[in-house]
């Protein structure tokens, strides 16, 4: 067993422009053993928690002596302790003293003292683990305890989360605590200039969004903010050793606490982050229109749609049809692979990438919607001409294609931190994969109070219309009892469809999706009021804390309705976790339809067979609904795991192939 709160140490630094860990090359046997170690870490969680409870008891025992100090004396003590931490590292005795000090400072500045389970969670973060804490257990305050302790030792800390709203909210709410301890805190927003980002990263603790952090890291490695010069940057650095300190914003990858770790480490790890340069306007814009016109004319058995993989493949008959339809065209249409790839991308743009699902159109631009968070990603585009085809499909002026100059996966980036830790409400399912890829274990933390949330079961309807009627009925029933209701929808179009039904029925409600993200804070703040109905996409599934009105608590708490399963059961659990937080009452249920995308994409044969057998019924038996859900979600998770593995292996292979030129970063 690793020593709890072992002294800070670094074994291998990378030859980089600032401190970071060297990339490691794990063998297949190492990855296999790591998977089993991930399982083993969960099995021995009770023993590990027992050891951490002893540590928490020592922290609590040190509290009364600090309570007797004045604010000035406590601040002076923090300065002295920080000097010792910077000199000696983080041995167990000093860690106990630091935790007790931060806990007392939190009580005075925020009015909140850490519960024993939060101390245990922070201890897990300090030793480099993922703390799985149930939703509503105060992960932000738990992270602050570990972040402040490490920052007092003069080690820069990055607290990484999934969106700017959460980053700024946590930084502002916890700022009084950090300032009392003599620490500076900042946060990163997309609109900030290079100089502003540099100032924020220079502070003791920086709250940032995962994608912004990786892009800043890539830009620091390039030494430029784009252009073809970026591709030559690694060789230039090798030849003359020059760097660009005026453009460098980060000061190293020292210690990171990743909030919503399962989302960042797993859900968002399927696609590498890419920095690209603006290319010249394509001369083949008419080819986009031709490709879409040809794709619309291809019917029957000419192409096969792979919904789970988000791809389309032409059949041999389809390839022959494309030859006939393009035989009088010149340019790229003369080349077999080029024309087939263009038509396949056009078919995907027409049938797999749909408005208000995979993207929305705002101010004449196509904005990608992140399917794991429900938020827009206006600074991202699809590759290989797909983005331009979708723009032309929507009647917009196609943007210029972009040329990749640097790319990096989350897996490789976070492994470069000298010490890495994480927090999540749903980490047990992906513990083996996280152990295999990132080398960190997952520790389950018990709840502070018994969980009072009631799960009312699953109902699976054969048709989507029946599902929406049932959702409307349940909303009426729960609102009539004086409760607040949160309805989760997977896409913008689904949320707006339900919103229209509610408006037609005269039910007041609030809509939160990618079109209304600017109002997120106000919507979340009011979601716990009596009779309040909130319809939201996955934006309301992570990090949001809905405060309950006393009347709502007395009526039974918040009621959550899931209207469509996600590809991972973890994401469903995140939505359910909005109810029953910190011992509050609450309930949740699933009202889904067999026509939903997850069943069409990941269990199509089973869905069709059930539809034929139960076609005359309104909904399926409960046991069958559970079987279908498990099979579809298991298939989706296996596929996504394979994609993540291929992505990581592909990046490592490319890094080795381009080692002399600088690994493409």
C-alpha positions in Angstrom: 0.0 0.0 0.0 1.2 3.5 -0.8 1.9 5.6 2.2 -0.9 8.0 3.0 0.1 11.6 2.4 3.6 10.6 1.3 6.1 13.5 0.9 6.0 15.2 -2.4 8.4 13.6 -4.9 8.9 13.5 -8.6 10.7 10.6 -10.3 11.0 11.6 -13.9 10.7 15.0 -15.6 10.1 15.5 -19.3 12.5 17.6 -21.4 9.9 20.4 -21.7 9.8 24.1 -21.4 8.3 23.8 -17.9 7.9 21.0 -15.2 5.9 18.1 -16.3 6.1 14.3 -16.1 7.7 12.3 -18.9 5.5 10.2 -21.2 5.6 6.5 -20.4 5.2 3.6 -22.7 3.2 0.9 -21.0 3.3 -2.7 -22.4 0.2 -4.7 -23.0 0.8 -6.8 -19.8 1.2 -3.5 -17.8 -2.2 -2.3 -19.0 -3.8 -5.7 -18.2 -2.4 -5.7 -14.7 -3.5 -2.1 -14.2 -7.1 -3.0 -15.1 -7.1 -5.7 -12.4 -5.4 -3.3 -9.9 -8.3 -0.9 -10.6 -10.8 -3.6 -9.6 -8.6 -4.4 -6.6 -8.6 -0.8 -5.4 -12.4 -0.9 -5.1 -12.4 -4.2 -3.3 -10.0 -2.9 -0.6 -11.8 0.4 -0.3 -13.2 -0.4 3.2 -9.6 -0.9 4.6 -8.3 2.2 2.9 -11.3 4.2 4.3 -10.5 2.9 7.8 -7.0 4.3 7.5 -8.3 7.6 6.3 -10.8 7.8 9.0 -8.0 7.7 11.5 -6.4 10.7 9.7 -9.7 12.5 9.8 -10.1 12.0 13.5 -6.7 13.6 14.1 -7.8 16.6 12.0 -11.0 17.0 14.0 -9.0 16.6 17.3 -6.8 19.5 16.3 -9.7 21.8 15.7 -10.6 23.1 19.2 -7.1 24.5 19.7 -7.4 26.6 16.5 -10.9 27.8 17.4 -9.4 29.7 20.4 -7.1 31.8 18.1 -8.0 35.2 16.8 -8.2 35.8 13.0 -4.9 37.6 13.1 -3.2 34.7 15.0 -4.7 32.1 12.7 -3.5 34.0 9.6 0.0 34.2 11.1 -0.1 30.5 11.9 -1.1 29.9 8.2 2.0 31.8 7.0 4.3 29.9 9.3 2.8 26.6 8.4 3.1 27.4 4.7 6.9 28.0 5.2 7.3 24.6 6.8 5.2 22.9 4.1 7.4 24.5 1.4 10.5 23.3 3.2 9.5 19.8 4.3 6.8 18.8 1.8 3.7 17.0 3.0 4.5 14.5 5.7 1.5 13.1 7.6 1.9 15.3 10.7 2.1 18.6 8.8 -0.8 17.5 6.6 -3.0 17.0 9.7 -2.1 20.4 10.9 -2.8 22.0 7.5 -6.2 20.3 7.1 -7.2 21.5 10.6 -6.1 25.0 9.8 -7.9 25.1 6.4 -11.1 23.7 8.0 -11.1 26.3 10.7 -10.5 29.1 8.1 -13.4 27.7 6.1 -15.7 27.9 9.1 -14.8 31.5 9.7 -14.9 32.8 6.1 -17.5 30.6 4.4 -19.6 29.5 7.4 -18.9 25.8 6.5 -16.8 23.3 8.3 -15.7 20.1 6.5 -17.5 17.0 7.5 -15.4 13.9 8.3 -16.2 12.3 4.9 -15.0 15.5 3.2 -11.7 15.3 5.1 -11.4 11.7 3.9 -12.1 12.7 0.3 -9.6 15.5 0.5 -7.0 13.1 1.9 -7.6 10.8 -1.1 -7.0 13.8 -3.4 -3.8 14.7 -1.6 -2.4 11.2 -2.1 -3.3 11.2 -5.8 -6.6 9.2 -6.0 -10.1 9.8 -7.4 -12.6 10.4 -4.7 -16.0 9.0 -5.6 -18.4 11.1 -3.6 -22.2 11.0 -4.1 -23.7 14.1 -5.7 -24.5 16.8 -3.2 -21.7 15.8 -0.8 -19.8 19.0 -1.3 -17.0 18.1 -3.7 -16.1 21.8 -4.3 -15.4 22.3 -0.6 -13.6 18.9 -0.5 -11.4 20.0 -3.3 -10.7 23.3 -1.7 -9.3 21.5 1.4 -6.7 19.6 -0.7 -6.0 22.6 -3.1 -5.3 25.0 -0.2 -3.0 22.5 1.5 -0.9 21.9 -1.6 -0.9 25.6 -2.5 0.4 26.5 1.0 3.4 24.3 0.2 4.1 26.7 -2.7 3.0 24.2 -5.3 0.9 25.6 -8.2 -2.6 24.0 -8.3 -5.0 23.6 -11.2 -8.6 22.7 -10.4 -10.1 21.5 -13.6 -13.8 21.3 -14.3 -16.2 20.9 -17.2 -17.4 24.4 -18.0 -16.7 28.0 -17.4 -19.8 28.5 -15.2 -18.6 26.0 -12.6 -15.0 27.3 -12.8 -15.9 30.9 -12.1 -18.6 30.0 -9.5 -16.2 27.8 -7.4 -13.3 30.3 -7.7 -15.5 33.3 -6.5 -17.3 31.3 -3.8 -14.1 30.0 -2.3 -12.0 33.1 -2.8 -12.6 34.4 0.9 -11.1 31.1 2.2 -8.0 31.3 0.0 -7.4 34.9 0.7 -7.6 34.4 4.4 -4.8 31.8 4.1 -2.7 34.3 2.0 -3.3 32.4 -1.2 -4.3 33.9 -4.6 -7.0 32.4 -6.8 -7.9 32.9 -10.4 -10.1 31.4 -13.1 -9.7 30.9 -16.9 -12.4 32.1 -19.4 -12.4 31.8 -23.1 -12.6 35.6 -23.7 -9.4 36.3 -21.7 -6.3 37.6 -23.5 -3.0 35.9 -23.4 -1.7 38.3 -20.8 -4.8 37.8 -18.6 -4.4 34.0 -18.8 -0.8 34.3 -17.9 -1.7 36.3 -14.8 -4.4 33.8 -13.8 -2.1 30.8 -14.2 0.5 32.7 -12.1 -1.8 32.6 -9.0 -1.5 29.9 -6.4 -4.8 28.2 -7.4 -6.3 28.4 -10.8 -9.8 27.1 -11.7 -10.0 26.2 -15.4 -11.9 24.2 -18.0 -10.3 21.1 -19.4 -10.3 22.2 -23.0 -9.0 25.6 -22.3 -6.1 24.1 -20.2 -5.1 21.7 -23.0 -5.2 24.4 -25.7 -3.1 26.7 -23.6 -0.6 23.9 -23.1 -0.5 23.2 -26.8 0.0 26.9 -27.6 2.8 27.1 -25.1 4.5 24.1 -26.9 4.1 25.7 -30.3 5.4 29.1 -29.2 2.9 30.7 -31.6 -0.8 31.2 -31.8 -1.3 29.5 -35.1 0.1 29.5 -38.6 2.4 27.2 -40.5 5.3 28.3 -38.3 3.8 26.2 -35.5 4.7 22.9 -37.2 8.4 23.9 -37.2 8.4 25.0 -33.6 9.8 21.7 -32.0 12.6 21.5 -34.5 13.4 25.3 -33.9 13.5 24.7 -30.2 15.9 21.7 -30.8 18.2 23.7 -33.0 18.6 27.0 -31.1 16.9 26.4 -27.8 14.8 29.5 -28.0 11.4 29.8 -26.3 8.8 32.6 -26.4 8.3 33.6 -22.8 5.9 36.4 -23.7 3.5 33.9 -25.2 3.9 31.2 -22.6 1.0 31.3 -20.1 1.4 28.1 -18.1 4.2 27.6 -15.6 4.2 23.8 -15.4 1.9 20.8 -14.8 2.4 20.4 -11.0 -0.8 19.3 -9.3 -4.3 19.0 -10.7 -7.6 18.2 -9.1 -10.0 17.2 -11.9 -13.7 17.7 -10.9 -16.2 15.5 -12.8 -13.2 13.2 -13.5 -15.3 10.5 -15.2 -16.5 13.0 -17.8 -13.1 14.5 -18.5 -11.0 11.3 -18.2 -13.4 9.1 -20.1 -16.4 10.7 -21.8 -14.4 13.4 -23.5 -11.4 11.3 -24.1 -12.6 9.9 -27.4 -11.6 12.8 -29.5 -8.1 14.5 -29.5 -7.9 18.3 -29.1 -6.5 20.0 -32.2 -5.0 23.4 -32.9 -5.3 24.2 -36.5 -4.4 27.1 -38.8 -6.8 29.0 -41.0 -6.4 27.7 -44.5 -7.2 29.5 -47.7 -10.8 29.5 -49.0 -11.4 26.3 -50.9 -11.8 26.5 -54.7 -14.1 23.5 -54.5 -17.1 25.0 -52.7 -19.3 23.8 -55.6 -18.2 20.3 -54.8 -20.0 20.6 -51.5 -23.3 21.3 -53.3 -22.6 18.5 -55.8 -21.8 16.0 -53.1 -25.0 16.8 -51.1 -27.1 16.6 -54.3 -25.7 13.2 -55.2 -26.1 12.0 -51.6 -29.8 12.9 -51.6 -30.2 10.9 -54.8 -28.7 7.7 -53.4 -31.5 5.5 -52.0 -32.2 1.8 -51.4 -29.3 -0.5 -50.7 -26.6 1.9 -52.0 -25.2 2.8 -48.5 -25.1 1.5 -45.0 -25.5 3.7 -42.0 -23.5 2.8 -38.8 -25.3 4.9 -36.2 -23.1 3.7 -33.3 -19.9 4.7 -35.1 -21.3 7.9 -36.7 -20.2 6.8 -40.1 -21.7 5.8 -43.5 -20.2 3.3 -46.0 -21.1 3.0 -49.6 -22.0 -0.5 -50.8 -20.4 -1.8 -54.1 -23.7 -0.9 -55.8 -23.4 2.6 -54.3 -19.9 3.0 -55.5 -21.0 2.2 -59.0 -23.9 4.6 -58.8 -21.5 7.4 -57.7 -19.3 6.6 -60.7 -22.3 7.0 -63.0 -23.5 10.2 -61.4 -20.0 11.8 -61.5 -18.6 10.6 -64.8 -19.0 14.0 -66.5 -17.4 15.9 -63.6 -13.7 16.8 -63.4 -11.4 17.7 -60.6 -11.5 15.5 -57.5 -14.4 13.5 -58.9 -12.0 11.7 -61.2 -10.3 10.0 -58.2 -12.1 7.0 -56.7 -11.2 7.4 -53.0 -11.7 11.2 -53.0 -15.2 11.0 -54.5 -16.3 8.1 -52.3 -15.0 9.8 -49.1 -16.8 13.0 -50.1 -20.1 11.2 -50.7 -19.9 9.3 -47.5 -19.3 12.5 -45.6 -22.2 14.1 -47.3 -24.4 11.1 -46.4 -23.3 11.5 -42.8 -24.0 15.2 -42.8 -27.6 14.5 -44.1 -28.5 11.5 -41.9 -26.2 11.4 -38.8 -25.6 15.0 -37.9 -28.9 16.7 -37.3 -29.8 20.2 -36.2 -30.6 20.7 -32.5 -29.1 17.4 -31.8 -25.4 17.3 -32.8 -25.3 21.0 -33.6 -27.2 24.2 -33.5 -27.1 27.2 -35.8 -26.5 30.5 -34.0 -25.8 33.9 -35.7 -25.3 32.2 -39.1 -22.7 29.7 -37.7 -22.8 26.0 -36.9 -22.0 25.3 -33.3 -21.2 21.7 -32.2 -23.2 20.5 -29.2 -21.2 18.4 -26.7 -23.3 15.3 -26.3 -21.9 14.5 -22.8 -22.6 18.0 -21.4 -25.3 19.5 -23.6 -23.2 22.6 -24.1 -22.1 24.3 -27.3 -18.5 24.2 -28.5 -18.3 27.3 -30.8 -14.5 27.0 -31.2 -14.5 23.5 -32.5 -15.2 22.1 -36.0 -15.5 18.7 -37.6 -12.7 17.3 -39.7 -12.3 16.1 -43.3 -14.8 18.5 -44.8 -17.8 17.4 -42.7 -18.2 20.8 -41.1 -18.3 22.6 -44.5 -20.8 20.1 -45.8 -23.1 20.7 -42.8 -22.7 24.5 -43.3 -23.7 24.1 -46.9 -26.6 21.8 -45.9 -27.9 24.6 -43.7 -27.6 27.2 -46.5 -24.6 28.9 -44.9 -21.4 30.2 -46.4 -18.8 27.4 -45.9 -15.8 28.3 -43.8 -12.3 27.6 -44.9 -10.9 24.2 -44.0 -8.3 24.2 -41.3 -4.9 22.6 -41.2 -3.9 20.7 -38.1 -0.7 21.9 -36.6 -0.9 20.4 -33.1 -3.0 17.7 -31.4 -3.2 15.9 -28.0 -5.5 13.6 -26.2 -6.7 14.1 -22.7 -5.2 10.8 -21.7 -1.7 11.8 -22.7 -2.0 15.4 -21.3 -3.2 14.5 -17.8 -0.6 11.8 -17.4 2.0 14.5 -17.6 1.0 16.1 -14.3 3.5 15.5 -11.5 0.6 14.6 -9.2 -3.0 14.0 -10.5 -6.2 13.5 -8.5 -9.9 13.7 -9.3 -13.5 13.9 -7.9 -16.7 12.5 -9.3 -20.0 11.2 -8.2 -19.8 8.2 -10.6 -16.4 6.7 -10.8 -16.7 3.1 -9.8 -17.7 1.9 -13.2 -14.6 3.3 -14.9 -12.1 2.7 -12.1 -10.2 -0.1 -14.0 -9.9 2.0 -17.2 -8.7 5.1 -15.2 -6.2 2.9 -13.4 -4.9 1.5 -16.7 -4.6 4.8 -18.5 -3.9 7.4 -15.8 -2.3 5.2 -13.1 -4.6 6.5 -10.3 -7.0 4.5 -8.1 -10.6 5.2 -7.2 -11.8 5.4 -3.6 -15.5 5.3 -2.7 -16.3 7.9 0.0 -19.4 7.3 2.2 -22.2 9.9 2.4 -22.4 12.3 5.3 -26.1 11.5 5.8 -28.1 8.5 4.7 -29.4 8.8 1.1 -33.1 9.7 1.1 -33.7 9.6 -2.6 -36.3 7.2 -3.9 -36.0 5.6 -7.3 -39.5 4.9 -8.8 -38.3 2.6 -11.5 -38.2 2.5 -15.3 -41.1 2.7 -17.8 -40.3 2.0 -21.5 -43.0 3.0 -24.0 -43.0 1.6 -27.5 -43.6 5.0 -29.1 -42.2 8.4 -28.3 -45.6 10.1 -28.3 -46.7 7.8 -25.4 -43.6 8.7 -23.5 -44.2 12.4 -23.8 -47.8 12.1 -22.7 -46.6 10.1 -19.6 -44.0 12.8 -18.8 -46.7 15.5 -19.0 -49.0 13.5 -16.7 -46.2 13.0 -14.1 -45.3 16.6 -14.2 -48.9 17.6 -13.5 -49.1 15.1 -10.6 -45.8 16.2 -8.9 -46.5 20.0 -9.4 -49.9 19.4 -7.8 -48.2 18.1 -4.7 -46.2 21.4 -4.4 -42.9 19.8 -5.5 -40.3 21.1 -7.9 -39.7 19.0 -11.0 -36.5 18.7 -13.2 -36.9 16.9 -16.6 -33.8 15.8 -18.4 -33.7 15.6 -22.2 -30.8 14.4 -24.3 -31.0 16.9 -27.1 -32.0 20.5 -27.8 -34.9 19.4 -30.1 -36.3 17.0 -27.4 -36.2 19.7 -24.8 -37.9 22.2 -27.0 -40.5 19.6 -28.1 -41.4 19.1 -24.4 -41.4 22.8 -23.8 -43.9 23.3 -26.5 -46.2 20.6 -25.0 -46.0 22.2 -21.6 -46.8 25.6 -23.0 -49.7 24.2 -24.9 -51.0 22.6 -21.7 -50.6 25.9 -19.8 -47.9 24.6 -17.5 -45.3 27.3 -16.6 -41.8 26.1 -16.9 -38.2 27.1 -17.6 -36.1 25.8 -20.5 -32.3 25.3 -20.1 -30.4 24.1 -23.2 -27.5 25.1 -25.4 -29.6 28.1 -26.7 -30.2 29.4 -23.2 -26.9 28.8 -21.5 -26.4 32.4 -20.6 -29.3 32.2 -18.1 -28.0 29.0 -16.5 -27.1 30.4 -13.1 -30.6 32.1 -12.7 -32.4 29.0 -13.9 -30.6 26.7 -11.5 -31.1 29.1 -8.6 -34.8 29.0 -9.0 -35.2 25.3 -9.9 -36.0 24.3 -6.3 -39.0 26.6 -5.8 -42.6 25.2 -5.2 -44.3 24.2 -8.4 -41.2 25.0 -10.5 -40.8 22.9 -13.7 -37.3 23.0 -15.3 -36.7 21.3 -18.6 -33.0 20.9 -19.3 -30.5 19.0 -21.4 -27.4 17.4 -19.8 -26.3 20.9 -18.8 -28.2 20.3 -15.5 -26.6 16.9 -14.9 -23.2 17.9 -13.5 -22.0 20.4 -10.9 -25.4 22.0 -10.4 -26.7 22.3 -6.9 -30.4 23.0 -6.7 -31.3 24.6 -3.4 -34.7 23.5 -2.2 -37.4 25.8 -0.8 -38.7 24.7 2.6 -42.1 24.0 1.2 -40.6 21.8 -1.5 -38.6 19.9 1.1 -41.8 19.3 3.1 -43.7 18.1 0.0 -41.1 15.5 -0.8 -38.2 17.3 -2.4 -37.1 17.6 -6.0 -38.5 15.1 -8.5 -36.3 14.2 -11.5 -37.6 12.6 -14.7 -35.2 11.1 -17.2 -36.7 11.0 -20.7 -34.0 9.2 -22.6 -31.1 6.9 -21.5 -27.6 8.0 -22.2 -24.9 5.8 -23.6 -23.5 5.4 -20.1 -25.4 4.6 -16.9 -23.1 7.0 -15.1 -24.6 10.0 -16.9 -28.1 8.9 -15.9 -26.9 8.7 -12.3 -25.6 12.2 -12.5 -29.0 13.6 -13.5 -30.7 11.5 -10.7 -28.2 13.0 -8.3 -29.8 16.4 -8.6 -32.4 15.1 -6.2 -31.9 13.9 -2.6 -28.7 15.8 -1.9 -27.2 16.0 1.6 -30.0 13.9 3.1 -32.8 16.0 1.5 -35.9 14.0 0.3 -36.3 13.5 -3.4 -37.3 11.0 -6.1 -36.5 10.1 -9.6 -37.8 7.9 -12.5 -37.1 7.0 -16.1 -39.8 7.4 -18.8 -38.2 6.4 -22.1 -39.2 5.1 -25.5 -38.0 2.1 -27.6 -37.7 4.5 -30.5 -34.9 6.5 -28.7 -31.5 6.8 -30.5 -29.6 4.6 -28.0 -31.7 1.5 -28.9 -31.6 2.3 -32.7 -27.8 2.7 -32.6 -26.7 0.0 -30.1 -29.4 -2.6 -30.0 -31.3 -2.3 -33.4 -32.1 -5.9 -33.9 -33.4 -6.4 -30.4 -35.4 -3.2 -30.6 -37.0 -4.3 -33.9 -37.8 -7.8 -32.5 -39.5 -6.3 -29.4 -41.4 -3.8 -31.5 -42.9 -6.7 -33.6 -43.7 -8.8 -30.5 -45.2 -6.0 -28.4 -46.5 -3.8 -31.1 -50.1 -3.7 -29.7 -49.0 -2.6 -26.2 -48.3 0.8 -25.0 -45.2 0.0 -22.9 -43.0 -3.0 -22.1 -42.9 -5.0 -18.9 -40.5 -3.7 -16.3 -38.1 -6.6 -16.4 -37.8 -6.4 -20.2 -37.3 -2.7 -20.1 -34.3 -3.2 -17.7 -32.9 -5.9 -19.9 -33.0 -3.7 -23.0 -31.4 -0.8 -21.2 -28.6 -2.9 -19.8 -27.8 -4.5 -23.2 -27.9 -1.2 -25.1 -25.8 0.8 -22.6 -23.3 -2.1 -22.2 -22.9 -2.2 -26.0 -22.4 1.6 -26.1 -19.9 1.6 -23.3 -17.9 -1.3 -24.9 -17.7 0.6 -28.2 -16.7 3.9 -26.6 -14.0 2.1 -24.6 -12.6 0.6 -27.9 -12.7 4.1 -29.5 -10.8 5.6 -26.5 -8.2 2.8 -26.7 -7.7 3.2 -30.4 -7.4 7.0 -30.0 -4.8 6.7 -27.4 -2.8 4.0 -29.2 -3.0 6.1 -32.4 -1.7 9.2 -30.7 1.2 7.2 -29.2 2.0 5.6 -32.5 2.0 9.0 -34.2 4.2 10.5 -31.5 6.8 7.7 -32.0 6.7 8.1 -35.8 7.2 11.9 -35.6 9.6 11.8 -32.6 12.4 13.6 -34.5 10.1 16.4 -35.7 8.6 17.0 -32.2 5.7 14.6 -31.9 3.1 16.8 -33.6 2.4 18.8 -30.5 
